[in-house]
Amino acid sequence: MISEEELCGIIDTLGALKPDEIQKIADEIASVREYSGESFDIESMCQIAKDRHLVETIFPFEIKDEHENLDSSDVPQTYYINGPCSFPVVPPELSEVIDILEIERREIDMHKISIRYLDELNKKVFFLDKKADSMNNTNYEKKDVIDLENEYSELLNMYYDFESWLIEDIENVQEVESIETLLMNISTKLESLKESI
């Protein structure tokens, strides 16, 4: 069994990994550790880590190595990379396991990743701004305002997390100014809605 911190350490060391690759590495680490407990589902662990932004997913075109962009399947292959909230701890057995499995590090294109993630965040903030507008034109209750404020806080925290995570490229992405403006607009509208309750 590996911890979430070790999951992040494995991914941090190797750049980007497919779910089945992480499973193989985890199984091999368990073997080196002579772990004899129940087998564990790495895919579920990765999904929980993704929900907490410990890891994020990317697509083949966001990996610098040209041969990684080729995928014959109809469903695009996804890879896990470290997310903005990760605290990587490298398992001491990892170097040995990398040699056993003959895995090479992948280099990711953070600029492409920045563009996609900020575009997705921009859309979420845009729709929340429209939701705040619609509440001004309808009857609403205190619970509605609380829900809106919680959504706003979540997106604001996500923006700050992404800002530090994508620090090398964030200044070059057009969406940044739009996100900041929309977040300020939502904050102003929230204050107005709270005063009207």
CNS distance restraints for C-alpha pairs under 8 A (distance, minus, plus):
assign (resid   1 and name CA) (resid  26 and name CA) 7.05 0.50 0.50
assign (resid   1 and name CA) (resid  30 and name CA) 6.07 0.50 0.50
assign (resid   1 and name CA) (resid  35 and name CA) 7.38 0.50 0.50
assign (resid   1 and name CA) (resid  39 and name CA) 7.88 0.50 0.50
assign (resid   1 and name CA) (resid  40 and name CA) 6.88 0.50 0.50
assign (resid   2 and name CA) (resid   6 and name CA) 5.91 0.50 0.50
assign (resid   2 and name CA) (resid   7 and name CA) 6.61 0.50 0.50
assign (resid   2 and name CA) (resid  26 and name CA) 6.66 0.50 0.50
assign (resid   2 and name CA) (resid  30 and name CA) 7.86 0.50 0.50
assign (resid   3 and name CA) (resid   7 and name CA) 6.18 0.50 0.50
assign (resid   4 and name CA) (resid   8 and name CA) 6.32 0.50 0.50
assign (resid   4 and name CA) (resid  45 and name CA) 7.69 0.50 0.50
assign (resid   4 and name CA) (resid  49 and name CA) 7.12 0.50 0.50
assign (resid   5 and name CA) (resid   9 and name CA) 6.18 0.50 0.50
assign (resid   5 and name CA) (resid  86 and name CA) 7.35 0.50 0.50
assign (resid   5 and name CA) (resid  87 and name CA) 5.78 0.50 0.50
assign (resid   5 and name CA) (resid  88 and name CA) 4.94 0.50 0.50
assign (resid   5 and name CA) (resid  89 and name CA) 5.12 0.50 0.50
assign (resid   5 and name CA) (resid  90 and name CA) 7.87 0.50 0.50
assign (resid   6 and name CA) (resid  10 and name CA) 6.08 0.50 0.50
assign (resid   6 and name CA) (resid  88 and name CA) 6.13 0.50 0.50
assign (resid   6 and name CA) (resid  89 and name CA) 4.83 0.50 0.50
assign (resid   6 and name CA) (resid  90 and name CA) 5.56 0.50 0.50
assign (resid   6 and name CA) (resid  91 and name CA) 5.77 0.50 0.50
assign (resid   7 and name CA) (resid  11 and name CA) 6.39 0.50 0.50
assign (resid   7 and name CA) (resid  88 and name CA) 7.34 0.50 0.50
assign (resid   7 and name CA) (resid  89 and name CA) 7.79 0.50 0.50
assign (resid   8 and name CA) (resid  12 and name CA) 5.88 0.50 0.50
assign (resid   8 and name CA) (resid  54 and name CA) 7.17 0.50 0.50
assign (resid   8 and name CA) (resid  55 and name CA) 7.06 0.50 0.50
assign (resid   8 and name CA) (resid  82 and name CA) 6.00 0.50 0.50
assign (resid   8 and name CA) (resid  86 and name CA) 6.27 0.50 0.50
assign (resid   8 and name CA) (resid  87 and name CA) 6.67 0.50 0.50
assign (resid   8 and name CA) (resid  88 and name CA) 4.54 0.50 0.50
assign (resid   8 and name CA) (resid  89 and name CA) 6.71 0.50 0.50
assign (resid   8 and name CA) (resid  90 and name CA) 7.79 0.50 0.50
assign (resid   9 and name CA) (resid  13 and name CA) 6.13 0.50 0.50
assign (resid   9 and name CA) (resid  87 and name CA) 7.69 0.50 0.50
assign (resid   9 and name CA) (resid  88 and name CA) 4.03 0.50 0.50
assign (resid   9 and name CA) (resid  89 and name CA) 4.49 0.50 0.50
assign (resid   9 and name CA) (resid  90 and name CA) 4.23 0.50 0.50
assign (resid   9 and name CA) (resid  91 and name CA) 6.97 0.50 0.50
assign (resid  10 and name CA) (resid  14 and name CA) 6.38 0.50 0.50
assign (resid  10 and name CA) (resid  88 and name CA) 7.74 0.50 0.50
assign (resid  10 and name CA) (resid  89 and name CA) 7.82 0.50 0.50
assign (resid  10 and name CA) (resid  90 and name CA) 6.00 0.50 0.50
assign (resid  10 and name CA) (resid  91 and name CA) 7.25 0.50 0.50
assign (resid  10 and name CA) (resid  94 and name CA) 7.22 0.50 0.50
assign (resid  11 and name CA) (resid  15 and name CA) 5.59 0.50 0.50
assign (resid  11 and name CA) (resid  16 and name CA) 5.96 0.50 0.50
assign (resid  11 and name CA) (resid  17 and name CA) 6.49 0.50 0.50
assign (resid  11 and name CA) (resid  80 and name CA) 7.24 0.50 0.50
assign (resid  11 and name CA) (resid  81 and name CA) 5.97 0.50 0.50
assign (resid  11 and name CA) (resid  82 and name CA) 6.25 0.50 0.50
assign (resid  12 and name CA) (resid  16 and name CA) 7.70 0.50 0.50
assign (resid  12 and name CA) (resid  81 and name CA) 7.17 0.50 0.50
assign (resid  12 and name CA) (resid  82 and name CA) 6.08 0.50 0.50
assign (resid  12 and name CA) (resid  88 and name CA) 6.81 0.50 0.50
assign (resid  13 and name CA) (resid  90 and name CA) 7.56 0.50 0.50
assign (resid  13 and name CA) (resid 105 and name CA) 7.23 0.50 0.50
assign (resid  14 and name CA) (resid 104 and name CA) 6.87 0.50 0.50
assign (resid  14 and name CA) (resid 105 and name CA) 4.26 0.50 0.50
assign (resid  14 and name CA) (resid 106 and name CA) 6.12 0.50 0.50
assign (resid  15 and name CA) (resid  81 and name CA) 6.32 0.50 0.50
assign (resid  15 and name CA) (resid  82 and name CA) 7.92 0.50 0.50
assign (resid  15 and name CA) (resid 105 and name CA) 5.72 0.50 0.50
assign (resid  15 and name CA) (resid 106 and name CA) 5.05 0.50 0.50
assign (resid  15 and name CA) (resid 107 and name CA) 5.86 0.50 0.50
assign (resid  15 and name CA) (resid 108 and name CA) 6.67 0.50 0.50
assign (resid  16 and name CA) (resid  79 and name CA) 5.77 0.50 0.50
assign (resid  16 and name CA) (resid  80 and name CA) 5.47 0.50 0.50
assign (resid  16 and name CA) (resid  81 and name CA) 4.91 0.50 0.50
assign (resid  16 and name CA) (resid 105 and name CA) 7.44 0.50 0.50
assign (resid  16 and name CA) (resid 106 and name CA) 5.75 0.50 0.50
assign (resid  16 and name CA) (resid 107 and name CA) 7.42 0.50 0.50
assign (resid  16 and name CA) (resid 108 and name CA) 7.12 0.50 0.50
assign (resid  17 and name CA) (resid  21 and name CA) 6.10 0.50 0.50
assign (resid  17 and name CA) (resid  22 and name CA) 6.40 0.50 0.50
assign (resid  17 and name CA) (resid  79 and name CA) 5.08 0.50 0.50
assign (resid  17 and name CA) (resid  80 and name CA) 5.31 0.50 0.50
assign (resid  17 and name CA) (resid  81 and name CA) 6.93 0.50 0.50
assign (resid  17 and name CA) (resid 106 and name CA) 8.00 0.50 0.50
assign (resid  18 and name CA) (resid  22 and name CA) 6.44 0.50 0.50
assign (resid  18 and name CA) (resid  77 and name CA) 7.77 0.50 0.50
assign (resid  18 and name CA) (resid  78 and name CA) 6.43 0.50 0.50
assign (resid  18 and name CA) (resid  79 and name CA) 4.57 0.50 0.50
assign (resid  18 and name CA) (resid  80 and name CA) 6.25 0.50 0.50
assign (resid  19 and name CA) (resid  23 and name CA) 6.30 0.50 0.50
assign (resid  19 and name CA) (resid  42 and name CA) 7.39 0.50 0.50
assign (resid  19 and name CA) (resid  43 and name CA) 6.25 0.50 0.50
assign (resid  19 and name CA) (resid  46 and name CA) 7.99 0.50 0.50
assign (resid  19 and name CA) (resid  79 and name CA) 6.95 0.50 0.50
assign (resid  19 and name CA) (resid  80 and name CA) 7.26 0.50 0.50
assign (resid  20 and name CA) (resid  24 and name CA) 6.25 0.50 0.50
assign (resid  21 and name CA) (resid  25 and name CA) 6.23 0.50 0.50
assign (resid  22 and name CA) (resid  26 and name CA) 6.04 0.50 0.50
assign (resid  22 and name CA) (resid  42 and name CA) 7.13 0.50 0.50
assign (resid  23 and name CA) (resid  27 and name CA) 6.04 0.50 0.50
assign (resid  23 and name CA) (resid  41 and name CA) 7.83 0.50 0.50
assign (resid  23 and name CA) (resid  42 and name CA) 5.69 0.50 0.50
assign (resid  23 and name CA) (resid  43 and name CA) 7.78 0.50 0.50
assign (resid  24 and name CA) (resid  28 and name CA) 6.11 0.50 0.50
assign (resid  25 and name CA) (resid  29 and name CA) 6.13 0.50 0.50
assign (resid  25 and name CA) (resid  97 and name CA) 6.70 0.50 0.50
assign (resid  25 and name CA) (resid  98 and name CA) 7.79 0.50 0.50
assign (resid  25 and name CA) (resid 101 and name CA) 7.79 0.50 0.50
assign (resid  26 and name CA) (resid  30 and name CA) 6.14 0.50 0.50
assign (resid  26 and name CA) (resid  42 and name CA) 7.85 0.50 0.50
assign (resid  27 and name CA) (resid  31 and name CA) 6.23 0.50 0.50
assign (resid  28 and name CA) (resid  32 and name CA) 6.23 0.50 0.50
assign (resid  28 and name CA) (resid  97 and name CA) 6.39 0.50 0.50
assign (resid  29 and name CA) (resid  33 and name CA) 6.10 0.50 0.50
assign (resid  29 and name CA) (resid  93 and name CA) 6.28 0.50 0.50
assign (resid  29 and name CA) (resid  94 and name CA) 7.09 0.50 0.50
assign (resid  29 and name CA) (resid  97 and name CA) 6.64 0.50 0.50
assign (resid  30 and name CA) (resid  34 and name CA) 5.97 0.50 0.50
assign (resid  30 and name CA) (resid  35 and name CA) 5.00 0.50 0.50
assign (resid  30 and name CA) (resid  36 and name CA) 7.95 0.50 0.50
assign (resid  31 and name CA) (resid  35 and name CA) 6.01 0.50 0.50
assign (resid  32 and name CA) (resid  93 and name CA) 7.21 0.50 0.50
assign (resid  41 and name CA) (resid  45 and name CA) 6.53 0.50 0.50
assign (resid  42 and name CA) (resid  46 and name CA) 6.02 0.50 0.50
assign (resid  43 and name CA) (resid  47 and name CA) 6.22 0.50 0.50
assign (resid  44 and name CA) (resid  48 and name CA) 6.27 0.50 0.50
assign (resid  45 and name CA) (resid  49 and name CA) 6.17 0.50 0.50
assign (resid  46 and name CA) (resid  50 and name CA) 6.00 0.50 0.50
assign (resid  46 and name CA) (resid  55 and name CA) 7.26 0.50 0.50
assign (resid  47 and name CA) (resid  51 and name CA) 6.23 0.50 0.50
assign (resid  48 and name CA) (resid  52 and name CA) 6.57 0.50 0.50
assign (resid  49 and name CA) (resid  53 and name CA) 6.17 0.50 0.50
assign (resid  49 and name CA) (resid  54 and name CA) 5.04 0.50 0.50
assign (resid  49 and name CA) (resid  55 and name CA) 5.75 0.50 0.50
assign (resid  50 and name CA) (resid  54 and name CA) 5.69 0.50 0.50
assign (resid  50 and name CA) (resid  55 and name CA) 4.82 0.50 0.50
assign (resid  50 and name CA) (resid  56 and name CA) 5.51 0.50 0.50
assign (resid  50 and name CA) (resid  57 and name CA) 7.86 0.50 0.50
assign (resid  50 and name CA) (resid  83 and name CA) 7.75 0.50 0.50
assign (resid  52 and name CA) (resid  85 and name CA) 7.41 0.50 0.50
assign (resid  53 and name CA) (resid  83 and name CA) 5.27 0.50 0.50
assign (resid  53 and name CA) (resid  84 and name CA) 6.15 0.50 0.50
assign (resid  53 and name CA) (resid  85 and name CA) 5.52 0.50 0.50
assign (resid  53 and name CA) (resid  86 and name CA) 7.18 0.50 0.50
assign (resid  54 and name CA) (resid  82 and name CA) 6.26 0.50 0.50
assign (resid  54 and name CA) (resid  83 and name CA) 4.73 0.50 0.50
assign (resid  54 and name CA) (resid  84 and name CA) 6.40 0.50 0.50
assign (resid  54 and name CA) (resid  85 and name CA) 4.78 0.50 0.50
assign (resid  54 and name CA) (resid  86 and name CA) 4.23 0.50 0.50
assign (resid  54 and name CA) (resid  87 and name CA) 7.59 0.50 0.50
assign (resid  55 and name CA) (resid  80 and name CA) 6.34 0.50 0.50
assign (resid  55 and name CA) (resid  81 and name CA) 5.59 0.50 0.50
assign (resid  55 and name CA) (resid  82 and name CA) 4.40 0.50 0.50
assign (resid  55 and name CA) (resid  83 and name CA) 4.06 0.50 0.50
assign (resid  55 and name CA) (resid  84 and name CA) 7.51 0.50 0.50
assign (resid  55 and name CA) (resid  85 and name CA) 7.70 0.50 0.50
assign (resid  55 and name CA) (resid  86 and name CA) 6.68 0.50 0.50
assign (resid  56 and name CA) (resid  80 and name CA) 5.65 0.50 0.50
assign (resid  56 and name CA) (resid  81 and name CA) 5.43 0.50 0.50
assign (resid  56 and name CA) (resid  82 and name CA) 6.11 0.50 0.50
assign (resid  56 and name CA) (resid  83 and name CA) 5.09 0.50 0.50
assign (resid  57 and name CA) (resid  78 and name CA) 6.18 0.50 0.50
assign (resid  57 and name CA) (resid  79 and name CA) 5.43 0.50 0.50
assign (resid  57 and name CA) (resid  80 and name CA) 4.62 0.50 0.50
assign (resid  57 and name CA) (resid  81 and name CA) 6.11 0.50 0.50
assign (resid  58 and name CA) (resid  62 and name CA) 6.40 0.50 0.50
assign (resid  58 and name CA) (resid  78 and name CA) 5.67 0.50 0.50
assign (resid  58 and name CA) (resid  79 and name CA) 5.28 0.50 0.50
assign (resid  58 and name CA) (resid  80 and name CA) 6.39 0.50 0.50
assign (resid  58 and name CA) (resid  81 and name CA) 7.14 0.50 0.50
assign (resid  58 and name CA) (resid 113 and name CA) 7.23 0.50 0.50
assign (resid  59 and name CA) (resid  63 and name CA) 7.34 0.50 0.50
assign (resid  59 and name CA) (resid  76 and name CA) 6.99 0.50 0.50
assign (resid  59 and name CA) (resid  77 and name CA) 6.35 0.50 0.50
assign (resid  59 and name CA) (resid  78 and name CA) 4.98 0.50 0.50
assign (resid  59 and name CA) (resid  79 and name CA) 6.19 0.50 0.50
assign (resid  60 and name CA) (resid  68 and name CA) 5.74 0.50 0.50
assign (resid  60 and name CA) (resid  69 and name CA) 4.73 0.50 0.50
assign (resid  60 and name CA) (resid  70 and name CA) 7.49 0.50 0.50
assign (resid  60 and name CA) (resid  71 and name CA) 7.94 0.50 0.50
assign (resid  60 and name CA) (resid  76 and name CA) 7.70 0.50 0.50
assign (resid  60 and name CA) (resid  77 and name CA) 6.72 0.50 0.50
assign (resid  60 and name CA) (resid  78 and name CA) 6.94 0.50 0.50
assign (resid  60 and name CA) (resid  79 and name CA) 7.51 0.50 0.50
assign (resid  61 and name CA) (resid  68 and name CA) 7.53 0.50 0.50
assign (resid  61 and name CA) (resid  69 and name CA) 5.19 0.50 0.50
assign (resid  62 and name CA) (resid 108 and name CA) 6.03 0.50 0.50
assign (resid  62 and name CA) (resid 109 and name CA) 5.28 0.50 0.50
assign (resid  62 and name CA) (resid 110 and name CA) 7.56 0.50 0.50
assign (resid  62 and name CA) (resid 112 and name CA) 5.93 0.50 0.50
assign (resid  62 and name CA) (resid 113 and name CA) 6.33 0.50 0.50
assign (resid  63 and name CA) (resid  68 and name CA) 6.67 0.50 0.50
assign (resid  63 and name CA) (resid  69 and name CA) 7.26 0.50 0.50
assign (resid  63 and name CA) (resid 106 and name CA) 7.05 0.50 0.50
assign (resid  63 and name CA) (resid 107 and name CA) 6.03 0.50 0.50
assign (resid  63 and name CA) (resid 108 and name CA) 4.33 0.50 0.50
assign (resid  63 and name CA) (resid 109 and name CA) 5.56 0.50 0.50
assign (resid  64 and name CA) (resid  68 and name CA) 7.80 0.50 0.50
assign (resid  64 and name CA) (resid 106 and name CA) 7.61 0.50 0.50
assign (resid  64 and name CA) (resid 107 and name CA) 5.58 0.50 0.50
assign (resid  64 and name CA) (resid 108 and name CA) 5.41 0.50 0.50
assign (resid  64 and name CA) (resid 109 and name CA) 5.68 0.50 0.50
assign (resid  65 and name CA) (resid  69 and name CA) 7.44 0.50 0.50
assign (resid  65 and name CA) (resid 106 and name CA) 7.14 0.50 0.50
assign (resid  65 and name CA) (resid 107 and name CA) 6.86 0.50 0.50
assign (resid  66 and name CA) (resid  70 and name CA) 7.80 0.50 0.50
assign (resid  71 and name CA) (resid  76 and name CA) 7.02 0.50 0.50
assign (resid  71 and name CA) (resid  77 and name CA) 7.16 0.50 0.50
assign (resid  73 and name CA) (resid  77 and name CA) 7.93 0.50 0.50
assign (resid  82 and name CA) (resid  86 and name CA) 6.17 0.50 0.50
assign (resid  83 and name CA) (resid 165 and name CA) 7.30 0.50 0.50
assign (resid  84 and name CA) (resid 161 and name CA) 5.60 0.50 0.50
assign (resid  84 and name CA) (resid 162 and name CA) 6.18 0.50 0.50
assign (resid  84 and name CA) (resid 164 and name CA) 7.22 0.50 0.50
assign (resid  84 and name CA) (resid 165 and name CA) 4.91 0.50 0.50
assign (resid  85 and name CA) (resid 161 and name CA) 7.14 0.50 0.50
assign (resid  90 and name CA) (resid  94 and name CA) 7.02 0.50 0.50
assign (resid  93 and name CA) (resid  97 and name CA) 6.28 0.50 0.50
assign (resid  94 and name CA) (resid  98 and name CA) 6.02 0.50 0.50
assign (resid  95 and name CA) (resid  99 and name CA) 6.47 0.50 0.50
assign (resid  96 and name CA) (resid 100 and name CA) 6.31 0.50 0.50
assign (resid  97 and name CA) (resid 101 and name CA) 6.10 0.50 0.50
assign (resid  98 and name CA) (resid 102 and name CA) 5.54 0.50 0.50
assign (resid  98 and name CA) (resid 103 and name CA) 5.42 0.50 0.50
assign (resid  98 and name CA) (resid 104 and name CA) 7.78 0.50 0.50
assign (resid  99 and name CA) (resid 103 and name CA) 7.08 0.50 0.50
assign (resid 109 and name CA) (resid 113 and name CA) 6.44 0.50 0.50
assign (resid 110 and name CA) (resid 114 and name CA) 5.85 0.50 0.50
assign (resid 110 and name CA) (resid 166 and name CA) 7.20 0.50 0.50
assign (resid 110 and name CA) (resid 169 and name CA) 7.19 0.50 0.50
assign (resid 111 and name CA) (resid 115 and name CA) 6.35 0.50 0.50
assign (resid 111 and name CA) (resid 169 and name CA) 5.63 0.50 0.50
assign (resid 112 and name CA) (resid 116 and name CA) 6.43 0.50 0.50
assign (resid 113 and name CA) (resid 117 and name CA) 6.08 0.50 0.50
assign (resid 114 and name CA) (resid 118 and name CA) 5.91 0.50 0.50
assign (resid 114 and name CA) (resid 166 and name CA) 6.08 0.50 0.50
assign (resid 114 and name CA) (resid 169 and name CA) 6.58 0.50 0.50
assign (resid 114 and name CA) (resid 170 and name CA) 6.59 0.50 0.50
assign (resid 114 and name CA) (resid 173 and name CA) 7.42 0.50 0.50
assign (resid 115 and name CA) (resid 119 and name CA) 6.00 0.50 0.50
assign (resid 115 and name CA) (resid 173 and name CA) 6.25 0.50 0.50
assign (resid 115 and name CA) (resid 175 and name CA) 7.96 0.50 0.50
assign (resid 116 and name CA) (resid 120 and name CA) 6.25 0.50 0.50
assign (resid 117 and name CA) (resid 121 and name CA) 6.20 0.50 0.50
assign (resid 118 and name CA) (resid 122 and name CA) 5.90 0.50 0.50
assign (resid 118 and name CA) (resid 162 and name CA) 7.96 0.50 0.50
assign (resid 118 and name CA) (resid 173 and name CA) 7.87 0.50 0.50
assign (resid 118 and name CA) (resid 175 and name CA) 6.25 0.50 0.50
assign (resid 118 and name CA) (resid 176 and name CA) 7.17 0.50 0.50
assign (resid 119 and name CA) (resid 123 and name CA) 6.36 0.50 0.50
assign (resid 119 and name CA) (resid 175 and name CA) 6.24 0.50 0.50
assign (resid 120 and name CA) (resid 124 and name CA) 6.47 0.50 0.50
assign (resid 121 and name CA) (resid 125 and name CA) 6.21 0.50 0.50
assign (resid 121 and name CA) (resid 155 and name CA) 7.71 0.50 0.50
assign (resid 121 and name CA) (resid 159 and name CA) 7.55 0.50 0.50
assign (resid 121 and name CA) (resid 179 and name CA) 7.68 0.50 0.50
assign (resid 122 and name CA) (resid 126 and name CA) 6.02 0.50 0.50
assign (resid 122 and name CA) (resid 175 and name CA) 6.40 0.50 0.50
assign (resid 122 and name CA) (resid 176 and name CA) 7.97 0.50 0.50
assign (resid 122 and name CA) (resid 178 and name CA) 7.14 0.50 0.50
assign (resid 122 and name CA) (resid 179 and name CA) 5.41 0.50 0.50
assign (resid 123 and name CA) (resid 127 and name CA) 6.24 0.50 0.50
assign (resid 124 and name CA) (resid 128 and name CA) 6.29 0.50 0.50
assign (resid 124 and name CA) (resid 155 and name CA) 7.85 0.50 0.50
assign (resid 125 and name CA) (resid 129 and name CA) 6.14 0.50 0.50
assign (resid 125 and name CA) (resid 155 and name CA) 6.97 0.50 0.50
assign (resid 125 and name CA) (resid 179 and name CA) 6.70 0.50 0.50
assign (resid 125 and name CA) (resid 182 and name CA) 6.62 0.50 0.50
assign (resid 125 and name CA) (resid 183 and name CA) 6.91 0.50 0.50
assign (resid 126 and name CA) (resid 130 and name CA) 6.39 0.50 0.50
assign (resid 126 and name CA) (resid 179 and name CA) 7.87 0.50 0.50
assign (resid 126 and name CA) (resid 182 and name CA) 6.69 0.50 0.50
assign (resid 127 and name CA) (resid 131 and name CA) 6.16 0.50 0.50
assign (resid 128 and name CA) (resid 132 and name CA) 6.26 0.50 0.50
assign (resid 128 and name CA) (resid 148 and name CA) 7.86 0.50 0.50
assign (resid 128 and name CA) (resid 151 and name CA) 7.79 0.50 0.50
assign (resid 128 and name CA) (resid 152 and name CA) 7.49 0.50 0.50
assign (resid 128 and name CA) (resid 186 and name CA) 7.65 0.50 0.50
assign (resid 129 and name CA) (resid 133 and name CA) 6.39 0.50 0.50
assign (resid 129 and name CA) (resid 182 and name CA) 6.62 0.50 0.50
assign (resid 129 and name CA) (resid 183 and name CA) 7.83 0.50 0.50
assign (resid 129 and name CA) (resid 185 and name CA) 7.31 0.50 0.50
assign (resid 129 and name CA) (resid 186 and name CA) 5.58 0.50 0.50
assign (resid 130 and name CA) (resid 134 and name CA) 6.22 0.50 0.50
assign (resid 131 and name CA) (resid 135 and name CA) 6.35 0.50 0.50
assign (resid 132 and name CA) (resid 136 and name CA) 6.71 0.50 0.50
assign (resid 132 and name CA) (resid 148 and name CA) 7.44 0.50 0.50
assign (resid 132 and name CA) (resid 186 and name CA) 6.79 0.50 0.50
assign (resid 132 and name CA) (resid 189 and name CA) 6.65 0.50 0.50
assign (resid 132 and name CA) (resid 190 and name CA) 7.38 0.50 0.50
assign (resid 133 and name CA) (resid 137 and name CA) 7.04 0.50 0.50
assign (resid 133 and name CA) (resid 189 and name CA) 7.77 0.50 0.50
assign (resid 134 and name CA) (resid 138 and name CA) 6.60 0.50 0.50
assign (resid 135 and name CA) (resid 139 and name CA) 7.04 0.50 0.50
assign (resid 135 and name CA) (resid 140 and name CA) 6.48 0.50 0.50
assign (resid 136 and name CA) (resid 193 and name CA) 7.33 0.50 0.50
assign (resid 140 and name CA) (resid 144 and name CA) 6.14 0.50 0.50
assign (resid 140 and name CA) (resid 145 and name CA) 7.62 0.50 0.50
assign (resid 141 and name CA) (resid 145 and name CA) 6.82 0.50 0.50
assign (resid 141 and name CA) (resid 197 and name CA) 7.36 0.50 0.50
assign (resid 142 and name CA) (resid 146 and name CA) 6.30 0.50 0.50
assign (resid 142 and name CA) (resid 194 and name CA) 7.89 0.50 0.50
assign (resid 142 and name CA) (resid 197 and name CA) 6.51 0.50 0.50
assign (resid 143 and name CA) (resid 147 and name CA) 6.10 0.50 0.50
assign (resid 144 and name CA) (resid 148 and name CA) 6.17 0.50 0.50
assign (resid 145 and name CA) (resid 149 and name CA) 6.07 0.50 0.50
assign (resid 145 and name CA) (resid 190 and name CA) 7.31 0.50 0.50
assign (resid 145 and name CA) (resid 193 and name CA) 6.94 0.50 0.50
assign (resid 145 and name CA) (resid 194 and name CA) 6.90 0.50 0.50
assign (resid 146 and name CA) (resid 150 and name CA) 6.15 0.50 0.50
assign (resid 147 and name CA) (resid 151 and name CA) 6.27 0.50 0.50
assign (resid 148 and name CA) (resid 152 and name CA) 6.14 0.50 0.50
assign (resid 148 and name CA) (resid 190 and name CA) 7.81 0.50 0.50
assign (resid 149 and name CA) (resid 153 and name CA) 6.11 0.50 0.50
assign (resid 149 and name CA) (resid 190 and name CA) 6.94 0.50 0.50
assign (resid 150 and name CA) (resid 154 and name CA) 6.19 0.50 0.50
assign (resid 151 and name CA) (resid 155 and name CA) 6.30 0.50 0.50
assign (resid 152 and name CA) (resid 156 and name CA) 6.03 0.50 0.50
assign (resid 152 and name CA) (resid 183 and name CA) 7.78 0.50 0.50
assign (resid 152 and name CA) (resid 186 and name CA) 7.49 0.50 0.50
assign (resid 152 and name CA) (resid 187 and name CA) 7.87 0.50 0.50
assign (resid 153 and name CA) (resid 157 and name CA) 6.06 0.50 0.50
assign (resid 154 and name CA) (resid 158 and name CA) 6.13 0.50 0.50
assign (resid 155 and name CA) (resid 159 and name CA) 6.08 0.50 0.50
assign (resid 156 and name CA) (resid 160 and name CA) 6.40 0.50 0.50
assign (resid 156 and name CA) (resid 183 and name CA) 7.21 0.50 0.50
assign (resid 157 and name CA) (resid 161 and name CA) 6.13 0.50 0.50
assign (resid 158 and name CA) (resid 162 and name CA) 6.06 0.50 0.50
assign (resid 159 and name CA) (resid 163 and name CA) 5.95 0.50 0.50
assign (resid 160 and name CA) (resid 164 and name CA) 6.51 0.50 0.50
assign (resid 161 and name CA) (resid 165 and name CA) 6.18 0.50 0.50
assign (resid 162 and name CA) (resid 166 and name CA) 5.72 0.50 0.50
assign (resid 162 and name CA) (resid 167 and name CA) 7.92 0.50 0.50
assign (resid 163 and name CA) (resid 167 and name CA) 5.68 0.50 0.50
assign (resid 163 and name CA) (resid 170 and name CA) 6.64 0.50 0.50
assign (resid 166 and name CA) (resid 170 and name CA) 5.54 0.50 0.50
assign (resid 167 and name CA) (resid 171 and name CA) 7.58 0.50 0.50
assign (resid 169 and name CA) (resid 173 and name CA) 6.96 0.50 0.50
assign (resid 170 and name CA) (resid 176 and name CA) 7.12 0.50 0.50
assign (resid 171 and name CA) (resid 176 and name CA) 7.39 0.50 0.50
assign (resid 174 and name CA) (resid 178 and name CA) 7.36 0.50 0.50
assign (resid 175 and name CA) (resid 179 and name CA) 6.08 0.50 0.50
assign (resid 176 and name CA) (resid 180 and name CA) 6.23 0.50 0.50
assign (resid 177 and name CA) (resid 181 and name CA) 6.16 0.50 0.50
assign (resid 178 and name CA) (resid 182 and name CA) 6.13 0.50 0.50
assign (resid 179 and name CA) (resid 183 and name CA) 6.07 0.50 0.50
assign (resid 180 and name CA) (resid 184 and name CA) 6.29 0.50 0.50
assign (resid 181 and name CA) (resid 185 and name CA) 6.24 0.50 0.50
assign (resid 182 and name CA) (resid 186 and name CA) 6.13 0.50 0.50
assign (resid 183 and name CA) (resid 187 and name CA) 6.21 0.50 0.50
assign (resid 184 and name CA) (resid 188 and name CA) 6.33 0.50 0.50
assign (resid 185 and name CA) (resid 189 and name CA) 6.23 0.50 0.50
assign (resid 186 and name CA) (resid 190 and name CA) 6.00 0.50 0.50
assign (resid 187 and name CA) (resid 191 and name CA) 6.41 0.50 0.50
assign (resid 188 and name CA) (resid 192 and name CA) 6.44 0.50 0.50
assign (resid 189 and name CA) (resid 193 and name CA) 6.16 0.50 0.50
assign (resid 190 and name CA) (resid 194 and name CA) 6.14 0.50 0.50
assign (resid 191 and name CA) (resid 195 and name CA) 6.23 0.50 0.50
assign (resid 192 and name CA) (resid 196 and name CA) 6.42 0.50 0.50
assign (resid 193 and name CA) (resid 197 and name CA) 6.65 0.50 0.50
